[in-house]
Amino acid sequence: MKKLIMYAGLAMGLLIVGGTTFAHHGRGVAFDDEHRLTLTGVTTKVDWINPHAFVFYDVKDENGVVKNWGIEWTNPRSLIRLGLNPAMFKPGTTIKMLFAPAKSGAPRGEIIQCWDATGKMVYDGAEGYKGKIDDLFEGEEKKY
């Protein structure tokens, strides 16, 4: 009987953890791809952490009201492999981002594209890369 209770508890624990893990990448629930936003602002903070990096920036609306947006990116390792680094987004840097906003209405979103102050695109996730990240590199030289 003790073994049965132990195995039942273990099975329930695995189901709970497995459900949470699966739910982690349910982005369609959190972000609204139908109402994408493109906003220009000034960076305030960068969280270069796993499992996803975040770039926070202040954006002024048409009435001059500033709102701080937090935009979720992919993992730092992939960003570094794509040639990005946190210094590119140091506080005070002007950037423009296209992103899918949070469905909740909170000032949060998921990155699609990003441009620096000169208008140069520094990140393009519009199509999404479907292969292996290593396929983008040949030795130390980028293939794209």
Order of alpha helices (4+ residues) and beta strands (2+ residues): alpha-alpha-beta-beta-beta-alpha-beta-beta-beta-beta-beta
